[in-house]
Structure formats: structure tokens, C-alpha cells
Amino acid sequence: MNRKQGIQAPKWPKRLLQWWSEKADIEDLVGDLDEYFEYHVEEKGIFSAQLIYLKEAFALIFSYALRKRKRSASYSIFYNSNSISMFNNYFKIAIRNFSKHKFFTTINVVGLALGMSISLLVLSLTYAIYKSDEWQANKDRIYQINTFIGDESKTKTYGSTFHAVGDHLKDNYPFIAEVVKIKDGFDPTVKRQAGEMEFHGHFASASFFQVFSYPLISGNPKTALSKPYSIVLTESTANELFRDEDPIDKVLETELGSFTVTGVMADLRQTHLFFQVLASYETFEEIQESNDLKSDWTNFRNNYVYAMLKPETGQETLTNSLEQVSAVATEFHQNQTIELESVVLTEAVPRWNISNAIGIGWDQPSLIFFMSIGLLILLPAIFNYTNLSIARALKRGKEIGIRKVVGAEKFQIKSQFIIETILLALLSLVISFFIFDRIQKEFLDILGSSQVLDTSLNLGLISIFILFAVVIGALAGIFPATYFSRLNPVHTLKGGLQSKSVHVSHIKKGLLVFQFFLSLVFIIGVCTITREYAYVLNSNHGFNSNHIVSIPFQKIDKQLVINELKSHPDVKAISTTSHLPGILLPSWVEATPNDIDTLDIKQVFIGDNYIEQMDMKLLWGEDKRLNLSNKNQEMVLVNETFMKSVSVFDVQQDSLTFTLEDGIRCRIAGVLEDFNFEPLDQLIRPQVFRYSVDNSSYALLTINSTDITQTLLDLDYLWSSIDQEAHFEPAFLDDKIEEAYYFLRIQIKFFSFLSAFAISISCLGLLGMVSYTTENKTKEIAIRKIMGASSSSLYFLLTKDFISLILISSMIAIPFSYVFYDKLFLYFLLRYGNGLGVLEVIVSIAFLFSVGFASIYWQTRKVAHANPANNLRYE
């Protein structure tokens, strides 16, 4: 060993020699060169030693000994390939290494299994999405029609198209066998004796079951959707509504009228569409009888068209025809560019940058996001393996040195370590299967409509999982394998590897910092979203919801119910409304302030004393004037946003009047201060409040009672005395509002889910590093104890480096979390939220330090309390 630390032989002559030697074994020659270089540095100086090294390297290149070795290597099976027996040897070495180091193997296997389980969820979901509609019989002939709309300000492609496109294609192009028109927005509330039930569905044309291969359990596929007010249910919906009864020809009462059940289809599976009920398209045409849909080239939102081509017709024919149809559509949009596009059914999802898509609506950015989440959870597990492998470099280094001395080449050393890691990854895959099986349903429930995707195990998915494990094993092992293959056998056998520990230490520390940075970001996410959830439940949305009970009217005399219920002494106030405040309003209506321009608004019907009861603030006017409406003019209330939106139009006449899309002329009787009638994730929209008890769906009762249960029983008795068939279903408004924020509960569950995995993996890595560090310092600690060191000083010695790493990760994670959560994530999740707070950050850091310190203490206490005589007995 030279006395001048850090002096190394020139690298380029060594690399030239290795390149020239090809497959010949020259490790011993390189080792001799290095030893002579160290000797010459001490005896003759650095410059002379480098010149001598260069001369000897060139002499070896042209030597007979090297030529002989190259000839021998060219005929040697051993040097040209890894034979089967050699691979068997790799497996044996790997198994022995696993059994010899059970603790480190367990940490690596469990960590990789936790990380891989999330990735398995993402892979299964991605596989299912890309396999959507592969089972459809006519999948290669069915095309979804999309619409590209561009103008000077923006361009966008929509998954929907104009109403007239479907009929135009069917009537003018004979190569099209069938056309299916689908209108989204059929979300009926079915009125049952036990209460109201809400379902999601579409209006679909009669050809739906001729084009798509969704199987009907009962009913005629040719006529199931041929008549107005006919409806087809999925099997689970039919069981929910009728249980053991035959649903065919049963009548469902909804707000749109009475629908007759004409078919029951199997539940959706492995398809991009998502619905529970289908109503006939003729029903929609009848509802829109004032509009000629076949000539409507202006409205395209939520309207979808699928064209099925005749056999032997290619997509190019359809594309050429759509260019002609686009020219027709452009005539109705003079200042815009209209281009109709066709997408084959099996490529409907995932798509890139498609707006207003139908069904599950998965796009490629969403998949990339979930893949990134899976990778972020998996990376710490890979880093754990890298960390622990490098930490054990000294012990494995001697093993590698011996193997190189007996003739092993670099690629063989690499092969051994990569195969060892792949075996570890495959072992982890087995455990991750069990974790995947138990968290799969919970994870898919978080994603909502993904229930229509089939993520069950099959041969294709299992093959993807195995391939994934092999790739992860190779990636996790490539860095340690490269590191070990480059070790100098002379240095490793002489203990010279310790001189390189500083470089290795920096890598280990960097990986640990990243792990705890990621964990802290997830923990802060959980705390922040939990805080937002508490905020939305306790904040004032701009109206009073305390002690208010909502009761759906159903089929009952509304005015009689109001008169009876308000006679109860505990009912302090009563009013009516069509929609509950704090709940998402389902649809838009159009208002025309100047007979030319239109404005999309949300409308709510209310009853007497509604504004006073809900404690809403009027900026101008009075709600009492709502009763002054007549046949020519209806008095209404609006919010501030409505007035601001109307002010941009050129209103030549009375600025306090406007016309609704149903032709009713309205006059503004008062302006309400802006408030969040809808959940806080929604922007405040232009809103109109109209007086109508008949159009109200709920009675709102303000109750002040010391025995709320008895009060509700009394009200139930009064309700039943009016109509015994009408079901009494009271619910506190606060509970209804809480249900509206289910998306926050989902986010809390999602981030908690990820945090638990990230923290577990990080702590496993920390536990392994602490265990290895304490293992290597047992003799040092024993000597310190003999010299009088206290347990607290030993704890400080063993934990200071790891605690400082957690502190560094916290310093990086705090500003990152502020930018990500406060400026990006929360803005889209909850537009009127409370933001990231200091308390959440402090709690998150305290939790992370507690978990990290517990992991460190669990290992260090055993060493700190060990008998020093036992550790020094054989010294």
C-alpha cells in the first residue's frame, strides 16, 4: 500500500490493455502492474511511476504471453459463455447467500414485495384498460367518431360529436352497416316505496345491441331499445330494484316519466363504457321534441356516435367520408376548424388529450401518473437492496476477489449478482401476490368506474408480472453487480476496499435521504387532505346547515305536509327546495339576457322563508317579492356571479330582466352574496333561485329538540297520517353535505395507503442499514463501554448520522410539499380550501422522526446493552 493516499495508476493504459486482450484473463497482470506502480510511487515519485506504468502496459500489449492467452480464450467454452453448470452454480451461491444472511434477505424480500404490490395493481389496471372491448365480436369494424375543433384561441379534440353526424352517416354512406347514437346524462332517480334510488346511464339507439356484443339475459336485443320510454337494466341493477322478481315489463317511476323495463343485460366487464341503465334514444328525441336533432350541427357535448362498417370496408374509406362530413359541419361554424376523426373501438381507451370522453375515460396521462406512483413506491425498495448490497461490500468483496483470482471474468461476476437479485425479486413476487390479492378490491373501489375492468389473474397478466419481476431484479442488481465486478482482487484480499468507503457512504446516504423525503411527502399529503376534510365539514359555506333535517317529498301533498309538520312545537322553521345546498347541482339551463347571447346557469326552486331559514345574505332587494310573480313575469333571486356574468353582454333593455330556455321571462328581485351552494371543489357559478313549492323535491325543517329521536318519530306519525304509502326518510343536512365530500375521503385513503407502504419500505431500509452499522461496530462499542462510555453516549454515536439524514430529507420535503400541495394539488382538488398548514408539517415531521428513531433504537439497544466481554473474548 502506498503512503500517498488517493494516488492511482493511469486509467487509460489499463483500459487499452483490457480492450486489446478481448476475452483473455489478465486480472493477474493488471494486479501486478498496480502493485509495481505503488512500489515505484514510493521509490521514484509519481511522475516516474506513471511513465514506467505506461511503458509496461504497452510492453504487455505486444507480448507473447498475451497473444497466447488470447488464443486460449478464443477456444474456451468457459470464457465464451456461461454454461448451464455455471448457472446452476450461480443459483447455489444465491441460495446459500440468502440462507446465510437471513435478516438482510428478509428485509429485501419484504421491501420489494411491498413496493411491487403497488406496481402489480398499476400493471393489472393498465393491462385491463388496453384489453378493453377486445371481446367484442365486431371490434375491428366499430369506430368511435371524435371531433376536432380549433379556432384562433385554442384547439381541442372531443370524444363526442354533433347530433346530426349519426343520421348523416347512416343516410348518405352505404358502406356503413349500422350507427349507434348515445346521449350521456340519463341519470334517473327511481322512486320506490322504500325510497329513491339513483342510477347512472345513457340514452342509446335501437341498434345498440346489434353493434355491440353486450349479452342480454332477458329481452329481445332487436326491440329492447326501439320504443320511447323503454329501459334496459344491468343484472346488478335489476337485482337491486326487483330482487327475485322478473323485471321484464315492470314500470319504473322517474322524474322524466314512467319507463318500462324491456331487457336485462349482463353486468359490464372489460369495456370502456360504464352505465347501470340504458334508455331508448327515442325517449331523448321525444323529450327534445322542440329541437330537430337530425339537423343539429351545433351541439356536440355528451353526444356520441359509433359507426359499424360493412365487412371488407377499411378505415380509409370512413376517413375520406368524414372529410366530407367535416365540410358540412364547418358551414355551421364559420370561425372554427371542424375535423371529424374515427378511432377503432379497441383504441377508444386510453387516449391522449381527449375531452368529453364517454365511459371510464382513462387517458394516457392518467396511466402515466399511476405508473409514476407505483414507481415512486418501488424505487425505495430497490434502493434498499442497493444500499444493503454496497454496505456489505467489504465481506462480499473478499468473495469476489477469490473468484477473480481463480479466473472469473467481469461479466460472470455481474451475471452472478444479477441472477441473485432476480431470484430475490421472484421470491418477492410470490409475497406481493398475496398483498396484491388483498388490496386489489380496495384500490379499485377508490378508482370508481374501474369496477368494469377485469383485473383478475390470467395467463397473460401472470406472464407480465413475472417479466416485471425479472426486469426489476435486473435493474436492482445492475449497480451492485457493476460495483463488485470492478473491484481489484489484490485490494479486496488485502483489505484495501476500506479506502473507497467514503464514496460508497455518499451513495448510501443519498438513497436514504430520498426514501425518507418520499415518505414525508406522502405523510404531509395525508395530514393536509385530512385537514381539508375537517375544514369543509366545519366551515360556513355561506348558509346555515345546523339542526336542519331534509325530507324528500315523493308522491305526497306537499302543501298539506308543510302545514302539518310546522305545527309540531320542535319545528322552528320550514321551507322547501328542489336541490339541497352543499350538494352538486346536476344540470345547466340557459338564460338569455338580451335576446341574442346565452348564459349557462344553475337554477334552484325554493319555498317560503328559504333565504331566512338558510341564513343567506341578500346584498340587494328582498326575497318577499318572489310571491309577486305573474303570468308575464317571474320574480327571481340571483347571485353576484350571475350579475357579473351578465354585465359583459350588451344589454340594451332592462338589465334586471332575462329569459330562460323554457321561454319564461324573469325579473331580478334580489341579489345574494356569493356562497358555495355546491361543494367547495366546484367554482361558484351563475345561479338563479325561483319560487315554486310544486317543483320542490325536499322539505327543510329547522328542529330544536332535546330528544331528536322522539321528535322524528312524531314527525313520522304526522307524515303517515297524510299518506301511509309515502315513505318518511329524514336526513340531517350536515350528513348529506358530508357525503358530498366522498372524493376527499378517497384521497385520504389513497394517500394513507401509499404512505403506509412508503414508510414501511423506508423503515425496513433504515433498519437494515442500522443493523449492519451496529454489527460492524460491536467491537468498537465494546471497547468504549470498557473505557466507561454511557448508554446515552453510545445511542448518540450510533444514531446521529441517521437522524441527520432524516433531518436533511425533511428540509427538502417541506418546500416541495408546499409547492406541490398548496399551489398545485389542492387547487384542483378543492378550489375553496384552506391550504397547507404549519401544524400538518410539524405533525408529519414528528411522526416520521418517531418511526425512524423507533427503528434505530430497536437495533441499537441490543448492541448498547451487550456484554463487552463477549464481543472481545476472541480478540
Secondary structure, DSSP 8 states (H G I E B T S, - for coil): --SSTT----HHHHHHHHHHHTTS--HHHHHHHHHHHHHHHHHH-HHHHHHHHHHHHHHHHT-HHHHHHHHHHHT-HHHHS--HHHHHHHHHHHHHHHHHTHHHHHHHHHHHHHHHHHHHHHHHHHHHHHTTTTT-TTTTTEEEEEEEEE-SS-EEEES---HHHHHHHHHH-TTEEEEEEEEEEE--EEEETTEEEE--EEEE-TTHHHHS---EEES-TTTTTSSTTEEEEEHHHHHHHHTTS--TT-EEEETTEEEEEEEEE----S-S---SEEEEHHHHHHHTTTS-GGG--S--TTEEEEEEE-TT--HHHHHHHHHHHHHHHHTT-TTSEEEEEEEEGGGSSSBSSEES--TT--BHHHHHHHHHHHHHHHHHHHHHHHHHHHHTHHHHHHHHHHHHHTT--HHHHHHHHHHHHHHHHHHHHHHHHHHHHHHHHHHHHHTSGGGGS-----HHHHHHHHHHHHHHHHHHHHHHHHHHHT--HHHHHTTGGGGGHHHHHHHHHHHHHHHHHHHHHHHHHHHHHHHHHHHHHHS--SS--TTEEEEE--SS-HHHHHHHHTTSTTEEEEEEESS-TTS-----EEEESSSS--EEEEEEEE-TTHHHHTT--EEEE-GGGGGG--SS-EEEEEEHHHHHHHTTS---S-TTEEEETTS-EEEEEEEE----SS-TTS----EEEEE-STT--EEEEEE--S-HHHHHHHHHHHHHHH-TTS----EEHHHHHHHHTHHHHHHHHHHHHHHHHHHHHHHHHHHHHHHHHHHHTHHHHHHHHHTT--HHHHHHHHHHHHHHHHHHHHHHHHHHHIIIIIIIIHHHH-TT-----HHHHHHHHHHHHHHHHHHHHHHHHHHHTS-HHHHHTT-
